[in-house]
């Protein structure tokens, strides 16, 4: 298990303009990542092509669609996994779908399980029924989406199917920024895992304001890197040795309650 370099992409988004968002993100990445070999994992926000929109009928893209093609190009260019969620139509249903895209062009998906009731997301989108566990360059990674952060059972690590890195892509509004920071710390501590949260900036078409606060935390809930409220690609290398050493000294996951998630 080698060290892993992660890039957190925090930026404003153009409302309902996928082409502009893809172009802006490509330019931002090219400005800070000169080529392959710099990072292993690039994490984009939730619904990064449209903003957090409930207008699925007019804004959803087909699956597979142009954003998946764009993510394949970026993954190949930087020899890194690229992930983030996209407003997606698959068959007759709409999903808030995370795409996990590898440099070879292969990909997997995760559909957001917990749909944000306060915005009516549950009335527009179909919830996911299963979690995703990815292995990338020796690391086991659990990617989740925004509101999932509030539900510790869905995020729970276990000795049966452990992960090393937990990540959330989000459009988390500024009025609840302190809750975002608190829950990220809690999830890192209780799951004995490095934890990444990537949030957006700016104001969306529904007049919601976002202050970023993207962050990378260690297994003790301590900040290793913080983006504050600036547009940035925050790149940091997480170390395998401290994770393995602490889990050896304090095998708390072995004492965790054993349960099965229905539909998970």
C-alpha positions as CSV (number, residue, x, y, z in Angstrom):
1,X,0.0,0.0,0.0
2,X,1.7,3.1,-1.3
3,X,0.9,6.7,-0.4
4,X,-1.9,8.3,-2.5
5,X,-2.1,11.8,-3.9
6,X,-5.6,13.4,-4.0
7,X,-6.7,16.6,-5.7
8,X,-9.8,18.4,-4.4
9,X,-11.3,20.7,-7.0
10,X,-13.2,23.6,-5.4
11,X,-14.8,26.1,-7.8
12,X,-17.9,28.1,-8.8
13,X,-20.2,26.4,-11.2
14,X,-22.2,27.8,-14.2
15,X,-25.9,27.3,-13.7
16,X,-27.4,24.8,-16.2
17,X,-24.4,25.1,-18.5
18,X,-22.5,21.8,-18.8
19,X,-20.3,22.9,-21.7
20,X,-19.1,25.9,-19.7
21,X,-18.5,23.9,-16.6
22,X,-16.5,21.2,-18.4
23,X,-14.4,23.9,-20.1
24,X,-13.8,25.8,-16.9
25,X,-12.8,22.7,-15.0
26,X,-10.5,21.6,-17.8
27,X,-8.8,24.9,-17.7
28,X,-8.5,24.9,-13.9
29,X,-7.0,21.5,-13.9
30,X,-4.5,22.3,-16.7
31,X,-3.3,25.4,-14.9
32,X,-2.3,23.4,-11.8
33,X,-1.6,19.9,-13.0
34,X,1.0,20.0,-15.8
35,X,0.5,16.4,-16.8
36,X,0.4,12.8,-15.6
37,X,2.2,11.6,-12.5
38,X,1.2,14.5,-10.3
39,X,-2.0,13.1,-8.7
40,X,-3.8,9.8,-8.4
41,X,-7.3,10.9,-7.8
42,X,-9.2,14.1,-8.9
43,X,-12.4,14.8,-7.0
44,X,-15.0,17.2,-8.4
45,X,-18.2,18.5,-6.7
46,X,-21.7,17.1,-6.8
47,X,-23.6,17.9,-10.0
48,X,-20.6,19.7,-11.3
49,X,-22.0,20.2,-14.8
50,X,-25.3,21.9,-13.8
51,X,-25.3,22.9,-10.1
52,X,-27.7,21.3,-7.7
53,X,-30.8,21.4,-9.9
54,X,-34.2,19.9,-9.6
55,X,-35.0,20.6,-13.3
56,X,-34.0,17.1,-14.3
57,X,-36.4,16.9,-17.3
58,X,-34.6,19.7,-19.1
59,X,-31.1,19.3,-17.7
60,X,-30.3,15.6,-17.3
61,X,-27.9,14.1,-19.8
62,X,-28.2,10.6,-21.1
63,X,-26.2,7.8,-19.7
64,X,-23.6,7.3,-21.0
65,X,-23.2,10.9,-22.2
66,X,-20.8,13.7,-23.0
67,X,-19.7,14.3,-19.4
68,X,-18.5,10.6,-19.1
69,X,-16.6,11.1,-22.4
70,X,-15.0,14.3,-20.9
71,X,-14.1,12.6,-17.7
72,X,-12.4,9.8,-19.7
73,X,-10.3,12.4,-21.5
74,X,-9.3,14.0,-18.2
75,X,-8.5,10.7,-16.5
76,X,-6.3,9.6,-19.4
77,X,-4.6,13.0,-19.5
78,X,-3.6,13.0,-15.9
79,X,-3.3,9.2,-15.4
80,X,-5.7,9.5,-12.5
81,X,-9.2,8.5,-11.5
82,X,-11.7,11.4,-12.0
83,X,-14.9,11.4,-9.9
84,X,-17.9,13.6,-9.3
85,X,-21.6,13.4,-9.7
86,X,-23.7,14.3,-12.7
87,X,-27.5,14.9,-13.3
88,X,-28.3,11.8,-15.3
89,X,-31.2,10.2,-17.1
90,X,-31.0,6.4,-17.4
91,X,-34.0,4.8,-19.0
92,X,-37.1,6.6,-17.6
93,X,-35.5,7.6,-14.3
94,X,-33.3,10.5,-13.2
95,X,-30.3,10.0,-10.9
96,X,-27.8,12.1,-9.0
97,X,-25.1,9.7,-10.3
98,X,-21.4,9.7,-9.2
99,X,-19.1,8.5,-12.0
100,X,-15.8,6.9,-11.0
101,X,-13.7,7.0,-14.2
102,X,-10.3,5.4,-14.6
103,X,-7.4,6.3,-16.9
104,X,-8.1,3.3,-19.1
105,X,-11.6,4.6,-19.8
106,X,-13.4,2.0,-17.6
107,X,-15.8,3.3,-15.0
108,X,-18.3,2.4,-12.3
109,X,-21.2,4.4,-10.8
110,X,-22.9,5.2,-7.5
111,X,-26.4,6.7,-7.3
112,X,-27.0,9.0,-4.4
113,X,-28.9,7.0,-1.7
114,X,-30.1,9.9,0.6
115,X,-32.0,12.5,-1.5
116,X,-32.3,15.9,0.1
117,X,-35.9,16.3,1.1
118,X,-35.7,20.0,1.9
119,X,-35.0,20.7,-1.8
120,X,-37.5,18.2,-3.1
121,X,-34.7,16.0,-4.5
122,X,-36.6,12.9,-3.4
123,X,-39.5,13.9,-5.7
124,X,-37.4,14.2,-8.8
125,X,-34.6,11.6,-8.5
126,X,-34.5,7.8,-7.9
127,X,-32.5,6.8,-4.9
128,X,-29.6,4.4,-5.2
129,X,-29.8,1.0,-3.7
130,X,-26.2,0.0,-3.1
131,X,-22.8,1.4,-2.1
132,X,-19.7,1.5,-4.1
133,X,-16.3,0.2,-2.9
134,X,-13.4,0.9,-5.2
135,X,-9.8,-0.2,-5.1
136,X,-7.3,2.2,-6.6
137,X,-3.5,2.0,-6.4
138,X,-3.7,-0.2,-3.3
139,X,-6.3,2.0,-1.5
140,X,-9.9,0.9,-0.8
141,X,-12.2,3.9,-1.3
142,X,-15.8,4.6,-0.5
143,X,-17.3,7.5,-2.6
144,X,-20.6,9.1,-1.4
145,X,-22.6,12.2,-2.2
146,X,-23.5,15.2,-0.1
147,X,-26.5,14.5,2.1
148,X,-25.2,10.9,2.6
149,X,-22.8,12.6,5.1
150,X,-25.6,13.0,7.6
151,X,-26.2,9.2,7.8
152,X,-23.4,7.4,9.6
153,X,-24.8,3.9,9.0
154,X,-24.6,4.3,5.3
155,X,-21.0,5.6,5.6
156,X,-20.0,2.9,8.2
157,X,-16.7,1.2,7.8
158,X,-16.4,-2.5,8.8
159,X,-13.9,-5.2,9.2
160,X,-15.8,-7.3,6.6
161,X,-15.4,-4.8,3.8
162,X,-13.0,-2.1,5.0
163,X,-12.1,1.0,3.3
164,X,-9.1,3.4,3.8
165,X,-10.5,6.6,2.2
166,X,-14.0,8.0,2.5
167,X,-15.0,10.8,0.2
168,X,-18.0,13.0,-0.3
169,X,-18.8,15.2,-3.3
170,X,-21.2,18.0,-2.4
171,X,-23.2,21.1,-3.0
172,X,-23.5,22.0,0.7
173,X,-25.0,25.4,1.4
174,X,-23.1,28.1,3.4
175,X,-25.7,28.4,6.2
176,X,-24.9,24.8,7.3
177,X,-21.1,25.1,6.8
178,X,-20.3,24.3,10.4
179,X,-22.4,21.1,10.3
180,X,-20.4,20.1,7.2
181,X,-17.1,20.6,9.0
182,X,-18.4,18.8,12.2
183,X,-19.8,15.8,10.3
184,X,-16.6,15.3,8.2
185,X,-14.6,15.1,11.4
186,X,-17.1,12.7,12.9
187,X,-17.0,10.4,9.9
188,X,-13.2,10.4,9.8
189,X,-12.9,9.5,13.5
190,X,-15.6,6.8,13.7
191,X,-14.5,5.1,10.6
192,X,-10.7,5.2,11.1
193,X,-10.3,6.5,7.6
194,X,-8.9,9.4,5.8
195,X,-11.9,11.5,4.7
196,X,-12.3,14.0,1.8
197,X,-15.1,16.5,1.4
198,X,-15.3,18.5,-1.9
199,X,-17.8,21.3,-2.0
200,X,-18.5,24.1,-4.5
201,X,-18.4,27.9,-4.3
202,X,-20.7,30.7,-5.4
203,X,-24.4,31.2,-5.7
204,X,-26.6,28.8,-7.8
205,X,-29.8,29.5,-9.8
206,X,-31.9,28.6,-6.7
207,X,-30.2,31.5,-4.8
208,X,-28.3,29.1,-2.5
209,X,-24.9,30.3,-1.5
210,X,-21.9,28.0,-1.1
211,X,-18.7,28.8,0.8
212,X,-16.6,25.8,-0.2
213,X,-14.7,24.5,2.9
214,X,-13.4,21.5,1.0
215,X,-11.1,19.5,3.2
216,X,-8.9,16.4,3.7
217,X,-8.9,14.9,7.2
218,X,-6.8,12.2,8.8
219,X,-8.1,9.3,10.9
220,X,-8.2,11.4,14.0
221,X,-10.4,14.0,12.4
222,X,-7.5,16.5,12.2
223,X,-7.2,18.7,9.1
224,X,-4.4,17.8,6.7
225,X,-5.5,20.4,4.1
226,X,-8.3,23.0,3.8
227,X,-9.4,25.0,0.8
228,X,-11.3,27.7,2.8
229,X,-13.5,29.8,0.4
230,X,-11.0,30.1,-2.4
231,X,-11.2,28.6,-5.9
232,X,-8.4,26.0,-5.9
233,X,-7.2,22.6,-6.8
234,X,-5.9,21.4,-3.4
235,X,-3.5,18.5,-3.9
236,X,-2.1,16.6,-1.0
237,X,-0.5,13.2,-0.5
238,X,-2.0,10.9,2.2
239,X,0.3,8.5,3.9
240,X,-0.3,4.8,4.2
241,X,2.0,4.2,7.2
242,X,0.1,6.2,9.9
243,X,-3.2,4.6,8.9
244,X,-1.8,1.1,9.1
245,X,0.1,1.7,12.3
246,X,-2.9,3.3,14.1
247,X,-5.3,0.5,13.0
248,X,-2.7,-2.0,14.3
249,X,-2.5,-0.3,17.7
250,X,-6.2,0.5,18.0
251,X,-8.3,-2.0,16.1
252,X,-11.6,-0.4,16.9
253,X,-13.3,-1.7,13.8
254,X,-13.0,-5.2,15.2
255,X,-15.4,-4.2,18.0
256,X,-17.9,-2.5,15.8
257,X,-21.5,-3.8,15.7
258,X,-22.0,-6.4,12.9
259,X,-25.0,-5.7,10.7
260,X,-26.2,-5.9,7.1
261,X,-27.7,-3.0,5.2
262,X,-30.9,-3.9,3.4
263,X,-30.4,-2.8,-0.2
264,X,-26.8,-1.8,0.6
